[in-house]
Amino acid sequence: MTPDPPVIKLEKHAYGGSALGRLPDGRAAFVPFALPGEEVRLRVVAEHRGHVQAELLEVLTASPDRITPRCPHFGACGGCHYQHLAPAAQLDARMDILRDQFRRLGGMDQPPLRPIVPAPQPWNYRNTIQFHAAPGGEPGFIAADGRSVLPVRECHLPEPALDALWHSLRLDPDLGLERLSLRLGAGGEAMVLIESPLVPALELESGISVVHLQDDSTLVMAGDDHLVMEVNGRAFRLSAGAFFQVNTAMAGRMVDHLLERLPVGAHTTLMDVYCGVGLFSAFFAGRVAHLVGIEVSPHACDDFGVNLDEFDNVELYQGAAEDILPHLAVKPGAVILDPPRAGLDKRLLDALLRLAPEHIAYVSCDPATLARDAARLTTGGYRLVEVTPFDLFPQTYHIESISLFTR
């Protein structure tokens, strides 16, 4: 006889969009689309040592923070995780998760958390949206199961101009399309980025740039190879193959925060590691004696050169940060780190500790690797002064933050 599906009480948010509870045998159960405080019926879908992944079958007792999701795809689509959670409760969840990651992975019971900076626009905030080809050629997103592509009729995260554009897309599933992205520039200009082994034939309205990306090669099929983005009144050239923050308004708030909180002056040498197209460097170059950027992407390096062309006190090194930093004969007074989700490579961290800057600003998109790296920095002689989370990705589990360390 098949046992009845277990019923458990959920205890807290877990990083990744699930709520955590415990099965009768004591194992932790991670349940997507459920909320702390709820009594739920679930089905175990994957078993691991000490924990299980579960599917939510029924909410028996709902949390007072549960609301009706805006999107009909919520729960099947893997893009959003918190549409069922009230906006204020989403902010509280990010704070709780960040605190928990520092406690469990960073060994800090009371991390110096500052209040979260809320997003001015919890919907329609993304300047970039990425699609995959559904079996019928419709644009789709990776489903919540992580294995299939879900055709979508609507999405409430892209900026309105992008939302109006993507509905006209039809994608040929025979092209082996890896990804198709839409970007919106400051003046309303749009760009389509295609990643596929074959160069497709596309018919789009005039005025839209189309770029095919494959490995390191870029083929401009229509329009320009770049857009112009604008943050806090400053224009940034952004090439098709370069990265930029998807929430423009919140990128500006992060810049303001660093300008206010990172101690630099007219005699400071500032190092911007993983500098990208120069988002932070462009605002600091006029405030310091010397600015050194490090970036691996050749597309972003080209943009950095354009975006900071007005400054004579700037150097840029192209290559992997962990390869370059150990060999630089530069003594920085302050360092900005904006690493990818994997956090800091050990070689980079060791080199950073040898350079011993007075101040470090760590921009993180992953609280788990941030907490790990914070423990390494504090062991290496730094004090974590403050951690400020930013609601860069409303409706999702992602948590952006800026941490300040002092030697």
N, C-alpha and C positions, 0 to 999 in steps of 0.2 A: 504494500500500500504506500502511495506517495505521501510523505508528510505534508502537513499544512504549511503554507508559507509563513515564515516567522514574522512576529510583530515586535517591534522594538521602539524605545523612546530615544530620540536623537538629542545629542548633547551640545554640539558646537559646530561651527563652520570649519571646514577643512580647505586648505589651499588647493585649488583646482575646480571649485564649483560645487563640491559635494557637502553634505552634512554627515557628521560622524556619530555613530551610536555603537552599541555592543550587542552581539548575539548572546543568547543564553549561555553559550560555552565560553564567553569572555572575549572572543575575537572581535576586533574592530571591524565595523561595517561602514563603507563609504557609499552614500546614497545620493546620486545626482538629482537635482530639482526638488530636493526636500530641504526642510529648514529646522534649525535647532528648536527644541521644545515640542516638536510634532511627534505624535505616535503614528507609525506607519507600518504598512504591510509590505514586505519586499520579497524579491526573488534573488538568490545568489547567482551571479553570472560568471564569476571568476574567483578562484580560491588561491591565496598566497600564504606564505608563512606568517602567521599571526594576524592576518586581516583578509577581508573579502571585498570584492566589488559587487555592488547590488543594483538591481533595477527597482524603481519605485512602482509598486502595484496600486497602492491605495493610501490616501491620507485619512487616517481615522480621527485624529484630532489636529486641527490646523493651527498654525502659529498666527497670532494677531498681526504679524508683519506680512502675512501672505496676501498678495493682491492678484488681480487678473492680468495675465500677460497681454501686452499690446499686439504681439505678432502671432498669427495662427501657426507658424512653423516652430514656435518655442516648444522645446522638449524633444523634437525630432532633429532640429538643426543644432550643429555643434558650435555655432558662433556666439550665442548668448547663453548665460548661465543664471542670471539674476533678475530676469524680467518679472518673476513672481514675487520679488522681494521689494518692499516699499523703499523709495529713494533714500530716506534718512537711514533706514536699516542697512542698506548697501554700504553706506559710509562707515557705519559702526562695524559691519562685518570685516571690512578691509583693515580697520584698526585692530580688531581682535586677532585676525589672521597674522598680521605683521608682528604683533606682540608675541603670539604663540610661536612663530618661526624663530624669533630672537631667543625665546626661552628654551626651545628644544634644540635648535641647531647652533645658536650663538652662545649659549650658556649665560644669558643675561635675564634675570628674573624681572628687572624693572628697566627696560630699555627707555631712553629719553625720547619718547614719542611726542611730537607736536601735533596739534589738531590737523586733520586732513584738509587739504585744499579742495573744495568741491568744484565740479565742472559747471560752468555757466549754462551749458546745454546738454542735458542728459540724453537727448535723442538727436539724430541727424548731425553728428559732430565729425564724422570721418571724412578726411580729404582724399582717402584712398580706399578702394574696396576690391577684393580679390575673388574671382570665380573659378570654378572648375566646370568641365562639360558633363552634364547629366547624360544618361544613355540616349535620350531623345534629342539632344542638341540644345536643350534649354540651359541657361546659366544656373549653376547650383553651388551650394556650399558643402563642405565636408559634414556629413551627418554626425549626430551625437555618438554613434557607435564607432566613429573614427575610421570606418572601413569603406563606406559608400558615399556617393554624391547625391545630395538631396536637391531636386529641382525646387526653385523658390519662386513665389509670385510677388513677394514683397519683402522689404527689409527696411528697418527704421533707424539704421545707424549711419548711412552715408549722408553727406550734405545734400540739400535738396536738388541742386543741379546735377549731381551724380545719380541721384535716385531717378531723375527724369530720363537719364541717358541709358541706363543699363537694361531697361525693359525692352529696348529694340534689338538687343543682342540675340543672335542665333549662332551657336558654336558647333562646328563640325566634329563629331566624336571620332571620326576616322583620322584626324590630323595628329592624334597623340598629344593633344593639348595638355600641358602640365599645369598651366595657370594663365589666367587672363586678368589683368588689373586695370582699373580705371583710376586716374588721378585728376584732381581739380586744382588749378593754379589760382593765384590771387586775383587775376582779372576775369575769372570765370572760364578761362581756356581749359580744355580737357585733353587728356592723353590716354590712349589705349596701349597697354604693354602686353605683348604676347610672348609667352614662353612655350615653345613647341619645337620638335625636331624639324618639321616642315614649315615653310613660310606660307601662310594661308592667303587666300583671296578674300578681301573684306570690302564691303560697301558701307561707308559711313557718310554722314552729312559733312559738308565742307567745314573747314575750321577746326577739325579735331585731328590732333597729331596721333600717328600710329607708329609704334616702334616694335620691332621683333628682337627679342633677346635670346641668345643661346650661348651658354658658357660666358666667355668674355667679349663676344662679338655683339655689335649693335647695328641693326639695319633699320634706317628710317624709311618707312613705307609711305608716310604722308606727313606733312607739316614739319615740326621742329623736333630736335633730339632732347629738348629740355623744356621745363616749365619755370615760371617765376613764382615762388612762394613768398609770403610776407608775414613776418612776425614782429610785433611791436613797432610797426612802421618801417621796418628795414626789409629790403628785398633780398631774396636768396635765389640764385640760379640752382636748379635741381635737375640733374641729368636723369635720363630714363633708368639707368642702372644704379642710381644712388638711393640711399635711405633717407627718409625724413619722418619726423613725428607725424602720426596720422591725425592728431587732434591739435589743430593750429592754435586755437585759443589757449589751451592748456600748456602748449609749448611756450607761449609768451609768459605765462605765470611762472613756469619753471625758470626761465631766464631772469625774470624779476627777482625771484627768490635767491638765486645764486648771486646776483649783483648786490643784493642787500646783505646776504649772510656770509659770503666767502671773503675773508679779510685779505685784500690785496691793495697795493698802492703803486705810486709812481716808480718805485725802485724794485718791484717784484718781478721775478721771472716766473711766469705761469706756464705750466705744461698741460695741454688738453689732449688726453689719451683716448683713442677712439673718437676723434674729433669730427668725423663725417664731413659734411659740406661746410662746417664752420658755424653752426648755430650758436654755440656758446662763445667760441673764439671771437666772432665778429663784434660781440658786445663788450668783450673784455680787452681787446687789443689796444684800444685807445686809453685804457686805464692803467696799463702795466708797462714796465720797461722793455720786456722781452716776452714773446709768446711763442711756444713751440708746440706744433700739432703733430700727432701721429695717427695715421689712418691707412688701412690695408686696401680699401677699394680704390682702384684707379679712377673710376667715374667720380667718386666723391672727392678725390684729391684734385681733379680738374676743376670741380665746382668750388672747392676751398680756395684755389688760386684766384678765381674770378671774384668770389665773395669777399675776400680780404685784400684785394689788389691795392687798395688805398693806403695800406699800412706798410711802413718800412721796417718795423720791428718784429716781423713774423717769419718763422721758419716752419717748413713742413717736411716730415719724413714719411715716405710711403713704404708700407710693409706691415707685417704682423707686429703688434705692440710688444709681444713677448720676445721677439727677435731683435727689435730695435732698442728698446729701453735699456737693456743691460750694457749697451755699448756707447750710450750717449755721455759725452763729457759736459753735461749741463747740471747745474745745481739749482733746482727749482725751489722757490719759496712756497709755492702752492701748486696743487695738481687737481685737475678735474678728470674723473674716470667715468666713462659712459659705456661699460662693456656690454656685449651681447648677453643673452639669457644664461649662458653657461658661467658667467662671472669671470673672475680673474685667474689667469693661468699662473701656476706656482712660480714659473721663471719671472713673470712680470712682477708678482708680489715680492719676491726676494729682491729684485732690482729696485723696486720702489722703497723697500725698507732700507736698502743701502744708501739711496739718495736722501732719505730722511727729510722730506719737505715738512715745513711747519704745519701746513694745513692741507687736508684732502677732502674734496667733495666727491662723493660716490653717487652717481645717478644710476638707479637700479630699476629693472623691469621684472625682477624675480626675487621675492623675499627670501626664498630658501638659500640661493647662492649669496645673496647679500648678507644674511645672518652668518653663513659659513665664513665669508671673507672678513666680516666685522670681527669675528673671533680671532682670525689670523692677524689682523691689524692691531687689535688690542694686546695680543700676546707679543707683538713686535714693537710695542712701546707707544701706541697711540691710545687716546681717550675718545670714545664716541660721545660727541657733544650733543647731537640732536639728530632725530630722524623725522622727516616730514613727508607723509604720503600725499600723493596727488591722484585725484579721481580722473585719470586720463582715459579710462576705458569703461564708462558707465554701461551697465547691463551685463558685463563680463566679469570673470574672476581675476583678471589681470590687475596688478598693483604696481604702480610706478612710485618711486620715492627718491628723495635726496637726503643723504646722510653726510654729516660734517664730522670730521675727525681732526684732532689737534695732537701734535707730538708732545 
